[in-house]
Amino acid sequence: MPVIDMSTIKPVGEFGSKAWGEACVEGAIKILKAANLPSSITWAFTEDYTHPPARLMQGGRKNAGYYLMIKQGQVTGGDGIAEEALTIPGFHAKVPWAAICHQSGALYGREGQRQRSAQEQVLFAAIAEYVGRDNPLGLEINKQGQPSIMLDPVGPWPAEVGAALGEGGEEGNGLHNIAATLQTDSPEFADLPVSDLRVPVFADMTDQQKADFVKLCGITL
């Protein structure tokens, strides 16, 4: 049975906000501690959302995002991006806030994740065509020379970690759905056309919406 009772989860803040990130970390740590992870696991998770709205960076925050670290069976985490976490192989993502904000509030399992990823690829391709250049989101270049949301050092998800954080995902539980339920809507997306999984549909935007959205993603024309 999943550790977190979804009926107790309520929205606390926007995607990338301090309140939201801290609530995600609190839930993740609770889940991972309950899993009694072996001390042999060393792994880290970071998500860094670039070009966030200024309102999310009040209080001197340097990064919109959060991190988790697992070392010698101990699980820690918090708001922002810890430098130590970035040195540990694991899951490290860096992407413009607007590019993934709204759809991160959708509830789904494995098939929904696949569909979201496919819809995002359509969005990113449409943005590239609109601005007339490759990698318009300014993603980091990986070891293969390709722009990627993922940062090195990449490390595989330990089986015990994946099982714990994904438990109940097909029934609406799991870390993604917990994070989605904690998320409140951001005003920038109130009038944008979006898919069934809340991914912005660039082709259906007005000319002004397109211009505003690429600017929101930190893209300069």
N, C-alpha and C positions, 0 to 999 in steps of 0.2 A: 504494500500500500504506500502511495506517495507520502512523503514527509509533510508537505505543505497542503493544507486544506484550502482549496481555491475559494471556497465561500467566505473565507476570512480576508481575502485580498481585495483592497480597494485602491482606486487611482490616487497617486500621491504627487505626481508632477509630470512635466513634459519630458519627452525623450531627450536624454542627455543632460537633464537638470541634476543638481546635486541631490535633491530629495529622492528623485527616481533612482539614480545610480546607487545611492546608499541603501535603498530598499531592495534593489536587485542583489546587492552584495550580501545583505542580511539573509535573504532567502537562500542564496547559493551556499553560503557558509553553513547554514542550518542543515541543508540537504547533505553537503559533503561531510560534515562532522558525523552525521547519523550513519554514513556509509562505512565508517571505520576503515578508512583508506590505509593500505600498507605503507610503511615508512619508506619503502623504496621509491615511491613516486616523487619526482621533481618535475613540476609543470606549471605553466602560467597562462593566464588569459588576460588580454587587454583589448579594449575597444576605445579608439580615439576618434571623436567626431569633430572634424575640422569645420571652420567657418560657421560656428554656431551663432545664433542671435545674441546680441550683447546682453540681453536680460538674463541669459543662462550663465553668464560669467561674472556676475556680481560677487563681491566678497573676496576678490583676488584669485579666483580659480584660474589655473593655467591651462587646463584641458577639460573639455566636456567629454566625459566618459568614465569608465571604472575599470578596476583590475581585480584579479584573483591570483593568489600564489599558493602553491602546494610544495612544501619542503619538509622532508623527514616526517611525514604524516601530519604536519601542522598546516592548517588552512587559514590564510589571512586575505584581506582585501580591503578596498576602500574607494573613495571618490578620487577621480583623477587617474594619472598614469604613473605608477612607481617605476623609477629608473631600474631598480633591481629586477622587477618583473620583465622588463623588456630584454634582459640579458638571458632569460631562461627560455629554452625551446618550448613552444606551445602554440596557442592560437592568438595571433596579434593582428588586429584589424585597424586600419586607418582610412577613413572615408569621409567625404563631406557630409555634414549633418543632414542637409536637405535631401540628399540622394537616397537616404534610407529611413528617414524619420517616420513618415506617416505609415508606411507599410509595416513597420516594426510593431505597430499596435494591432495587427491582425492576429487572430487566433488560428492555429493550424498544426497539423502533424507533418509527417514526412512528405506526403504528396503536396500539401500546401506549400511547404518549403520549396519543393521543386518548381511549382507553378510560380511562386513569388520570384525565384531566381530567373526564370524564363522571362517574366514580365519586366524585371529590372534590366535584363539585357536589351530588350526592345527600347526601354527608356534611355539607357546609356547610349545606344546606337543613334537614336533620334537626336540626342543632345550633340553628339559628335558631328552629325550631318548639319545640324543647325549652325554650329559655331565654325564649321569648316576645318577642323583639325582633329588629329588623333589624341586620345587621352585628355579630353577636355577637363575631366575632373581632377587632373593633376595627381593621379595615383603614383605611388612609389614604383620604381622599376625593380623587379625581382632579379634573382640570379640567372634566370632564363632570358633576361632582357625584355620582359613583358610588363606592362603596367598591371598592378595587382592591388587589390584591397588588402591582401595579406602581407605582413612584414616578416622578414627573417629576424631571429631564427625560428623556423617552423618546426613544430614537434607534433607527433600524432597524439590524438586524444587517448589518454589511458583508458582502457576498457572500463575500469571501475568508475572513473569520473564520468564518462559518457553515459553509462548505465544509470548512475545516480541522478545526474542533471536532466536526463531525458525520460526518466520514469513517468509513465502516465501521459506522455506526450500525445499519443493518439486519442486519448480521452479528454484532452483539454488541460492537462497538467504539464509538468516539466518547466525548466527554467525559462524557455522562450515565452510560453504562455503566461507564466508568472509575471515576467517583465512587461509583456503586452498589456496585461490587466492592470498593472501599476501605472501605466502610461496615460496621461491626459492628452487630449488633442492640442496641437499647436495652431494658432490662428492663421498662419501662412497657407494652410491647406484647406481652409474652410470652403473656398469657392472653386478649388481646382477639380478638374475631371479626374477620377481615379477608377482603378479596376475593382473587381470583386475582392481583391486582396489589398486594397488601399494603395496600390502602386500608382503614382501619378501617370496619366496618359498624355504624353507630350503632344501627340498628333491632334488631340481634341482641345488643346489649349488655344486661347485667343493669342494674337500676336503680342499683346501686352503681358499676358500670363507667361508666355514663353520667355520673354525678355526678363521678367521679374524672377522666374524660376532659375534660369541659368545664373543670374546674379546671386540668388540665394545660395547656390551651390559653390559660390566663390569664384565663378568663371568671369574673366574679363574679356570683352570682345574687342 
